Amino acid sequence: MDFIIFIVAMASLIYGADFIIKESERIALHFNISHFVIGATLVAFGTSLPEMAASMMASSVNKSDMAVANVVGSVIFNITLVLGAVFILAKNMSTSRDLFAKDSAWVIVPVIIFFLMSQDGEIGRVDGILYLLVMVSYLIFLFMSSKDDLEGEIDKDLKDKFNWAKTIVLLVLGFTLTIGGANFVIDSGANIARDFGISEWIIGIFLISLGTSLPELVVSLVALKKGSAEMSIGNIIGSNVANFSMVLGAASLVAPLSVDLVANQYDMFIMLGASLTLLFIIANKLYNKAGGIFLLTILALFIQNAVA
């Protein structure tokens, strides 16, 4: 029964996030915001809502391992699975924005802050506030830097069909499905872990984080199909910043999170390795099959260790 609840709850998380993503994008396009900023803010935050809901719920019931593992696993899957698939499938991917000059710091700095905060074995409430301030600084940076590459394109079809009442209703529905689904995901996930003797860390870093990364995968592939490479990459960079700052920040405000860097060092190194690889890809503009193979190789190593 727990498996059925887990699957239904995951579906609720994903469908709820989908409503939020679509309506957020509709609002952004209505006001003529650039594709990269849409991907890195509204869409990224929308796709990070399942992680946020799941981690906050886990924190509220004193399941720190599950809350932290969800973030670590989501960052790994976002980079290796989502961008790996995007780069493999992309035929000719290019961006007008200089991602290395403008955005490379945001790929690695939140990871470094995570390791520094975790040295004492806990991410406390003060750490959470600092992380939320990182989120604020990221938003300020994005909207200031977007002045240089604003595309100035309004989706006329979306603008003609824009309806505030419908958008608000769908946003509320999306939040309800996302938060409600998160509650059942944590409960059923914990029960599955107990029944099979699996640690809550493995459940969080593999099952829950994979499920909550599905919105990023869907959105990035759809963006790629529409020829918006910048939205695909912006979505992942923004989602990972949000996972660290917004998700961990909010979860640690609910209750301090214990972090065991030694016991889970392999997963931590995989997360760091994936982030550094993405940095290398951005620096050399390897938005192609070569870059995709690098990322999927790291994913294979991560899965091999998780199931071993």
TAHU-V39403 format. One record per residue. N is the residue number from 1. RES is the residue in one small letter. SS is DSSP state (@ for helix, = for strand, . for the rest). OMEGA is omega in whole degrees, -180 to 180 (999 if undefined). Layout:
n->N res->RES ss->SS omega->OMEGA
n->N res->RES ss->SS omega->OMEGA
This chain:
n->1 res->m ss->. omega->180
n->2 res->d ss->@ omega->178
n->3 res->f ss->@ omega->180
n->4 res->i ss->@ omega->179
n->5 res->i ss->@ omega->-179
n->6 res->f ss->@ omega->-178
n->7 res->i ss->@ omega->180
n->8 res->v ss->@ omega->180
n->9 res->a ss->@ omega->177
n->10 res->m ss->@ omega->178
n->11 res->a ss->@ omega->178
n->12 res->s ss->@ omega->177
n->13 res->l ss->@ omega->-174
n->14 res->i ss->@ omega->180
n->15 res->y ss->@ omega->177
n->16 res->g ss->@ omega->178
n->17 res->a ss->@ omega->-179
n->18 res->d ss->@ omega->177
n->19 res->f ss->@ omega->-178
n->20 res->i ss->@ omega->-180
n->21 res->i ss->@ omega->-176
n->22 res->k ss->@ omega->-178
n->23 res->e ss->@ omega->176
n->24 res->s ss->@ omega->179
n->25 res->e ss->@ omega->179
n->26 res->r ss->@ omega->178
n->27 res->i ss->@ omega->-178
n->28 res->a ss->@ omega->-179
n->29 res->l ss->@ omega->178
n->30 res->h ss->@ omega->-180
n->31 res->f ss->. omega->172
n->32 res->n ss->. omega->176
n->33 res->i ss->. omega->-176
n->34 res->s ss->. omega->-178
n->35 res->h ss->@ omega->-179
n->36 res->f ss->@ omega->-179
n->37 res->v ss->@ omega->175
n->38 res->i ss->@ omega->-179
n->39 res->g ss->@ omega->-174
n->40 res->a ss->@ omega->-179
n->41 res->t ss->@ omega->-174
n->42 res->l ss->@ omega->-179
n->43 res->v ss->@ omega->180
n->44 res->a ss->@ omega->180
n->45 res->f ss->@ omega->178
n->46 res->g ss->@ omega->-179
n->47 res->t ss->@ omega->177
n->48 res->s ss->@ omega->-179
n->49 res->l ss->@ omega->176
n->50 res->p ss->@ omega->178
n->51 res->e ss->@ omega->-179
n->52 res->m ss->@ omega->-179
n->53 res->a ss->@ omega->-178
n->54 res->a ss->@ omega->-178
n->55 res->s ss->@ omega->178
n->56 res->m ss->@ omega->179
n->57 res->m ss->@ omega->179
n->58 res->a ss->@ omega->180
n->59 res->s ss->@ omega->-177
n->60 res->s ss->@ omega->178
n->61 res->v ss->. omega->175
n->62 res->n ss->. omega->175
n->63 res->k ss->. omega->-176
n->64 res->s ss->@ omega->-179
n->65 res->d ss->@ omega->-178
n->66 res->m ss->@ omega->-179
n->67 res->a ss->@ omega->-179
n->68 res->v ss->@ omega->-180
n->69 res->a ss->@ omega->178
n->70 res->n ss->@ omega->180
n->71 res->v ss->@ omega->-180
n->72 res->v ss->@ omega->180
n->73 res->g ss->@ omega->180
n->74 res->s ss->@ omega->177
n->75 res->v ss->@ omega->179
n->76 res->i ss->@ omega->-179
n->77 res->f ss->@ omega->179
n->78 res->n ss->@ omega->-177
n->79 res->i ss->@ omega->-171
n->80 res->t ss->@ omega->-177
n->81 res->l ss->@ omega->-174
n->82 res->v ss->@ omega->-179
n->83 res->l ss->@ omega->176
n->84 res->g ss->@ omega->179
n->85 res->a ss->@ omega->180
n->86 res->v ss->@ omega->-178
n->87 res->f ss->@ omega->179
n->88 res->i ss->@ omega->-175
n->89 res->l ss->@ omega->-177
n->90 res->a ss->. omega->178
n->91 res->k ss->. omega->179
n->92 res->n ss->. omega->-173
n->93 res->m ss->. omega->178
n->94 res->s ss->. omega->179
n->95 res->t ss->. omega->177
n->96 res->s ss->. omega->-180
n->97 res->r ss->. omega->176
n->98 res->d ss->. omega->-173
n->99 res->l ss->@ omega->-178
n->100 res->f ss->@ omega->-178
n->101 res->a ss->@ omega->-172
n->102 res->k ss->@ omega->-167
n->103 res->d ss->@ omega->-175
n->104 res->s ss->@ omega->-179
n->105 res->a ss->@ omega->-177
n->106 res->w ss->@ omega->176
n->107 res->v ss->@ omega->-170
n->108 res->i ss->@ omega->-176
n->109 res->v ss->@ omega->178
n->110 res->p ss->@ omega->178
n->111 res->v ss->@ omega->179
n->112 res->i ss->@ omega->179
n->113 res->i ss->@ omega->179
n->114 res->f ss->@ omega->-180
n->115 res->f ss->@ omega->179
n->116 res->l ss->@ omega->-180
n->117 res->m ss->@ omega->-173
n->118 res->s ss->@ omega->-176
n->119 res->q ss->@ omega->179
n->120 res->d ss->@ omega->177
n->121 res->g ss->. omega->-178
n->122 res->e ss->= omega->169
n->123 res->i ss->= omega->-174
n->124 res->g ss->. omega->-177
n->125 res->r ss->@ omega->177
n->126 res->v ss->@ omega->176
n->127 res->d ss->@ omega->-180
n->128 res->g ss->@ omega->178
n->129 res->i ss->@ omega->178
n->130 res->l ss->@ omega->178
n->131 res->y ss->@ omega->178
n->132 res->l ss->@ omega->176
n->133 res->l ss->@ omega->175
n->134 res->v ss->@ omega->179
n->135 res->m ss->@ omega->179
n->136 res->v ss->@ omega->-180
n->137 res->s ss->@ omega->178
n->138 res->y ss->@ omega->179
n->139 res->l ss->@ omega->178
n->140 res->i ss->@ omega->179
n->141 res->f ss->@ omega->-177
n->142 res->l ss->@ omega->-176
n->143 res->f ss->@ omega->174
n->144 res->m ss->@ omega->-178
n->145 res->s ss->@ omega->-177
n->146 res->s ss->. omega->179
n->147 res->k ss->. omega->-178
n->148 res->d ss->. omega->-175
n->149 res->d ss->. omega->176
n->150 res->l ss->. omega->-173
n->151 res->e ss->. omega->177
n->152 res->g ss->. omega->-179
n->153 res->e ss->. omega->177
n->154 res->i ss->. omega->176
n->155 res->d ss->. omega->-174
n->156 res->k ss->@ omega->-180
n->157 res->d ss->@ omega->179
n->158 res->l ss->@ omega->-178
n->159 res->k ss->@ omega->179
n->160 res->d ss->@ omega->-176
n->161 res->k ss->@ omega->-174
n->162 res->f ss->. omega->-178
n->163 res->n ss->. omega->-176
n->164 res->w ss->@ omega->-177
n->165 res->a ss->@ omega->180
n->166 res->k ss->@ omega->-179
n->167 res->t ss->@ omega->-180
n->168 res->i ss->@ omega->179
n->169 res->v ss->@ omega->-179
n->170 res->l ss->@ omega->177
n->171 res->l ss->@ omega->178
n->172 res->v ss->@ omega->178
n->173 res->l ss->@ omega->180
n->174 res->g ss->@ omega->179
n->175 res->f ss->@ omega->-180
n->176 res->t ss->@ omega->179
n->177 res->l ss->@ omega->-177
n->178 res->t ss->@ omega->-178
n->179 res->i ss->@ omega->178
n->180 res->g ss->@ omega->179
n->181 res->g ss->@ omega->-179
n->182 res->a ss->@ omega->-180
n->183 res->n ss->@ omega->-178
n->184 res->f ss->@ omega->177
n->185 res->v ss->@ omega->-178
n->186 res->i ss->@ omega->-179
n->187 res->d ss->@ omega->-178
n->188 res->s ss->@ omega->178
n->189 res->g ss->@ omega->178
n->190 res->a ss->@ omega->179
n->191 res->n ss->@ omega->178
n->192 res->i ss->@ omega->180
n->193 res->a ss->@ omega->180
n->194 res->r ss->@ omega->-177
n->195 res->d ss->@ omega->-176
n->196 res->f ss->@ omega->179
n->197 res->g ss->. omega->180
n->198 res->i ss->. omega->-180
n->199 res->s ss->. omega->178
n->200 res->e ss->@ omega->177
n->201 res->w ss->@ omega->-179
n->202 res->i ss->@ omega->178
n->203 res->i ss->@ omega->-178
n->204 res->g ss->@ omega->-173
n->205 res->i ss->@ omega->-177
n->206 res->f ss->@ omega->-174
n->207 res->l ss->@ omega->-175
n->208 res->i ss->@ omega->-178
n->209 res->s ss->@ omega->176
n->210 res->l ss->@ omega->180
n->211 res->g ss->@ omega->-178
n->212 res->t ss->@ omega->176
n->213 res->s ss->. omega->-180
n->214 res->l ss->@ omega->177
n->215 res->p ss->@ omega->178
n->216 res->e ss->@ omega->-179
n->217 res->l ss->@ omega->-179
n->218 res->v ss->@ omega->-178
n->219 res->v ss->@ omega->-178
n->220 res->s ss->@ omega->179
n->221 res->l ss->@ omega->177
n->222 res->v ss->@ omega->178
n->223 res->a ss->@ omega->178
n->224 res->l ss->@ omega->180
n->225 res->k ss->@ omega->180
n->226 res->k ss->. omega->178
n->227 res->g ss->. omega->-179
n->228 res->s ss->. omega->-180
n->229 res->a ss->@ omega->-178
n->230 res->e ss->@ omega->179
n->231 res->m ss->@ omega->179
n->232 res->s ss->@ omega->-178
n->233 res->i ss->@ omega->178
n->234 res->g ss->@ omega->178
n->235 res->n ss->@ omega->-177
n->236 res->i ss->@ omega->178
n->237 res->i ss->@ omega->179
n->238 res->g ss->@ omega->179
n->239 res->s ss->@ omega->-180
n->240 res->n ss->@ omega->174
n->241 res->v ss->@ omega->-180
n->242 res->a ss->@ omega->180
n->243 res->n ss->@ omega->179
n->244 res->f ss->@ omega->-171
n->245 res->s ss->@ omega->-176
n->246 res->m ss->@ omega->-176
n->247 res->v ss->@ omega->179
n->248 res->l ss->@ omega->179
n->249 res->g ss->@ omega->-180
n->250 res->a ss->@ omega->-179
n->251 res->a ss->@ omega->-180
n->252 res->s ss->@ omega->175
n->253 res->l ss->@ omega->176
n->254 res->v ss->@ omega->177
n->255 res->a ss->. omega->179
n->256 res->p ss->. omega->-177
n->257 res->l ss->= omega->175
n->258 res->s ss->= omega->-178
n->259 res->v ss->. omega->178
n->260 res->d ss->. omega->-177
n->261 res->l ss->. omega->-177
n->262 res->v ss->. omega->-178
n->263 res->a ss->. omega->-176
n->264 res->n ss->. omega->-173
n->265 res->q ss->@ omega->-179
n->266 res->y ss->@ omega->180
n->267 res->d ss->@ omega->178
n->268 res->m ss->@ omega->179
n->269 res->f ss->@ omega->176
n->270 res->i ss->@ omega->178
n->271 res->m ss->@ omega->179
n->272 res->l ss->@ omega->180
n->273 res->g ss->@ omega->179
n->274 res->a ss->@ omega->180
n->275 res->s ss->@ omega->179
n->276 res->l ss->@ omega->177
n->277 res->t ss->@ omega->177
n->278 res->l ss->@ omega->178
n->279 res->l ss->@ omega->178
n->280 res->f ss->@ omega->-180
n->281 res->i ss->@ omega->179
n->282 res->i ss->@ omega->-178
n->283 res->a ss->@ omega->-177
n->284 res->n ss->@ omega->179
n->285 res->k ss->. omega->180
n->286 res->l ss->. omega->180
n->287 res->y ss->. omega->-175
n->288 res->n ss->. omega->-177
n->289 res->k ss->@ omega->178
n->290 res->a ss->@ omega->178
n->291 res->g ss->@ omega->179
n->292 res->g ss->@ omega->180
n->293 res->i ss->@ omega->177
n->294 res->f ss->@ omega->-175
n->295 res->l ss->@ omega->-180
n->296 res->l ss->@ omega->175
n->297 res->t ss->@ omega->177
n->298 res->i ss->@ omega->178
n->299 res->l ss->@ omega->180
n->300 res->a ss->@ omega->178
n->301 res->l ss->@ omega->180
n->302 res->f ss->@ omega->-179
n->303 res->i ss->@ omega->180
n->304 res->q ss->@ omega->180
n->305 res->n ss->@ omega->-177
n->306 res->a ss->@ omega->-177
n->307 res->v ss->@ omega->-178
n->308 res->a ss->. omega->999
